[in-house]
Amino acid sequence: MLRAAAWVHWGLFRLCTGLSVRMASSGIAQKGVLANRVAVVTGSTDGIGLAIARRLAQDGAHVVVSSRKQQNVDRAVAVLQGEGLSVTGTVCHVGKAEDRERLVATAVEHCGSVDFLVCNAGVNPPVGSTLGASEQVWDKILDVNLKAPALLLSQLLPHMENRRGAVILISSIAAYMPHVELGAYNVSKTALLGLTRTLALELAPKDIRVNCLVPGVIETDFSKVIHKNKAFWKSFKENMRLQRIGQPEDCAGLVSFLCSPEASYISGENIVVAGFSPRL
Ligand SMILES: NC(=O)c1ccc[n+]([C@@H]2O[C@H](COP(=O)([O-])OP(=O)(O)OC[C@H]3O[C@@H](n4cnc5c(N)ncnc54)[C@H](OP(=O)(O)O)[C@@H]3O)[C@@H](O)[C@H]2O)c1
């Protein structure tokens, strides 16, 4: 009863603070559990990020899509708008400070404020062993996979306050089950589990929840190196009980749930979507 009243109050509060700006910007009436809320998703023109952007928009959010290449942003925006979804887009290489600033400015300009940040963009240059990685490779992996989510969040945070928002980081099953050929990538994804816990602690006083999606092998361009390599794939599959490769849509529903009021008491969790994984 108390909880229902709190959400009604919160809904009225949101109606009074910027909703008109958002509705005018999208021109599409929003329905669904995330209606009248705004999500920024990085690396969202393909693969898991695109599936997440689509699902959040299907569930009612206005979504700001982004990635490094303008033609990919244009294509994703056109495809999603063609499905009747409320999206805008801009170029953002998450490793570049000026691009992160533009992403924040675009979101604020179009939407007034932001409720959800999904840090999906990740990089996996062919690295091999951790000790064999050059300093340049270390820098690239840590800049994009680990530092960028924290830096982008710090830039976006002033526009997320007092909105009962949520942040979702995207790690990898390689965080728990490191693979020899993925070297520093494994390390960056393990560090994201820690970043999730620390940010959840730091942002709790602001009522912003922070959780982490930990995908297994999902069929995208990114994972071709794994699922097209028979030996590599065999070793992964031995640990997998559902015996199929995951699809981007297998990840998207969890992210929408974690943004929704249904998850309002869930923060600091790293949640695996991997068709079973052998860890405690
Ligand atoms: N697929 C898997 O099996 C798997 C498993 C575990 C974890 N993950 C994680 O899931 C995330 C997404 O992977 P995915 O498989 O969906 O990849 P994907 O299909 O290759 O898509 C990657 C997306 O990110 C964009 N992107 C790449 N580098 C970027 C950067 N530096 N800044 C901004 N955008 C960038 C790409 O567009 P542009 O080329 O236009 O930039 C594209 O939209 C990654 O963090 C990855 O580590 C994937």
The ligand as an SDF file (V2000), in Angstrom:
LIG
                    3D

 48 52  0  0  0  0  0  0  0  0999 V2000
   28.8840  -11.4900  -27.8330 N   0  0  0  0  0  0  0  0  0  0  0  0
   29.3010  -12.1450  -26.7640 C   0  0  0  0  0  0  0  0  0  0  0  0
   29.4390  -13.3890  -26.7610 O   0  0  0  0  0  0  0  0  0  0  0  0
   29.5930  -11.4030  -25.4930 C   0  0  0  0  0  0  0  0  0  0  0  0
   29.8050  -12.1610  -24.3420 C   0  0  0  0  0  0  0  0  0  0  0  0
   30.0770  -11.5020  -23.1500 C   0  0  0  0  0  0  0  0  0  0  0  0
   30.1210  -10.1340  -23.1090 C   0  0  0  0  0  0  0  0  0  0  0  0
   29.9250   -9.4140  -24.2490 N   0  0  0  0  0  0  0  0  0  0  0  0
   29.9800   -7.9530  -24.1340 C   0  0  0  0  0  0  0  0  0  0  0  0
   28.8080   -7.3880  -24.6930 O   0  0  0  0  0  0  0  0  0  0  0  0
   29.1070   -6.1060  -25.2310 C   0  0  0  0  0  0  0  0  0  0  0  0
   28.5660   -6.0100  -26.6430 C   0  0  0  0  0  0  0  0  0  0  0  0
   29.1030   -7.0440  -27.4300 O   0  0  0  0  0  0  0  0  0  0  0  0
   28.3950   -7.5460  -28.7730 P   0  0  0  0  0  0  0  0  0  0  0  0
   28.7270   -8.9810  -28.8910 O   0  0  0  0  0  0  0  0  0  0  0  0
   26.9980   -7.1270  -28.8330 O   0  0  0  0  0  0  0  0  0  0  0  0
   29.2460   -6.7230  -29.8740 O   0  0  0  0  0  0  0  0  0  0  0  0
   28.9200   -6.3670  -31.3990 P   0  0  0  0  0  0  0  0  0  0  0  0
   27.8150   -7.1880  -31.9450 O   0  0  0  0  0  0  0  0  0  0  0  0
   30.2320   -6.3840  -32.0970 O   0  0  0  0  0  0  0  0  0  0  0  0
   28.3890   -4.8460  -31.3040 O   0  0  0  0  0  0  0  0  0  0  0  0
   29.2200   -3.8810  -30.7560 C   0  0  0  0  0  0  0  0  0  0  0  0
   28.5090   -2.5370  -30.7740 C   0  0  0  0  0  0  0  0  0  0  0  0
   29.3050   -1.6050  -30.0720 O   0  0  0  0  0  0  0  0  0  0  0  0
   29.7390   -0.5530  -30.9340 C   0  0  0  0  0  0  0  0  0  0  0  0
   31.0870   -0.2120  -30.4860 N   0  0  0  0  0  0  0  0  0  0  0  0
   32.2310   -0.9200  -30.6110 C   0  0  0  0  0  0  0  0  0  0  0  0
   33.2550   -0.2760  -30.0340 N   0  0  0  0  0  0  0  0  0  0  0  0
   32.7510    0.8660  -29.5110 C   0  0  0  0  0  0  0  0  0  0  0  0
   33.3040    1.9550  -28.7910 C   0  0  0  0  0  0  0  0  0  0  0  0
   34.6150    2.0190  -28.5020 N   0  0  0  0  0  0  0  0  0  0  0  0
   32.4810    2.9600  -28.4100 N   0  0  0  0  0  0  0  0  0  0  0  0
   31.1610    2.9160  -28.6970 C   0  0  0  0  0  0  0  0  0  0  0  0
   30.5830    1.9260  -29.3870 N   0  0  0  0  0  0  0  0  0  0  0  0
   31.3670    0.9090  -29.7910 C   0  0  0  0  0  0  0  0  0  0  0  0
   29.5700   -1.0950  -32.3490 C   0  0  0  0  0  0  0  0  0  0  0  0
   29.2680   -0.1040  -33.3340 O   0  0  0  0  0  0  0  0  0  0  0  0
   30.4270    0.7790  -34.0580 P   0  0  0  0  0  0  0  0  0  0  0  0
   31.2700   -0.1660  -34.8270 O   0  0  0  0  0  0  0  0  0  0  0  0
   29.6530    1.7420  -34.9200 O   0  0  0  0  0  0  0  0  0  0  0  0
   31.1440    1.4790  -32.9630 O   0  0  0  0  0  0  0  0  0  0  0  0
   28.3320   -1.9860  -32.1690 C   0  0  0  0  0  0  0  0  0  0  0  0
   27.1650   -1.1980  -32.1790 O   0  0  0  0  0  0  0  0  0  0  0  0
   30.6210   -5.9280  -25.0970 C   0  0  0  0  0  0  0  0  0  0  0  0
   30.8940   -5.1580  -23.9450 O   0  0  0  0  0  0  0  0  0  0  0  0
   31.1310   -7.3460  -24.8920 C   0  0  0  0  0  0  0  0  0  0  0  0
   32.3220   -7.3780  -24.1370 O   0  0  0  0  0  0  0  0  0  0  0  0
   29.6660  -10.0060  -25.4430 C   0  0  0  0  0  0  0  0  0  0  0  0
  1  2  1  0
  2  3  2  0
  2  4  1  0
  4  5  1  0
  4 48  2  0
  5  6  2  0
  6  7  1  0
  7  8  2  0
  8  9  1  0
  8 48  1  0
  9 10  1  0
  9 46  1  0
 10 11  1  0
 11 12  1  0
 11 44  1  0
 12 13  1  0
 13 14  1  0
 14 15  2  0
 14 16  1  0
 14 17  1  0
 17 18  1  0
 18 19  2  0
 18 20  1  0
 18 21  1  0
 21 22  1  0
 22 23  1  0
 23 24  1  0
 23 42  1  0
 24 25  1  0
 25 26  1  0
 25 36  1  0
 26 27  1  0
 26 35  1  0
 27 28  2  0
 28 29  1  0
 29 30  1  0
 29 35  2  0
 30 31  1  0
 30 32  2  0
 32 33  1  0
 33 34  2  0
 34 35  1  0
 36 37  1  0
 36 42  1  0
 37 38  1  0
 38 39  2  0
 38 40  1  0
 38 41  1  0
 42 43  1  0
 44 45  1  0
 44 46  1  0
 46 47  1  0
M  CHG  2   8   1  16  -1
M  END
$$$$
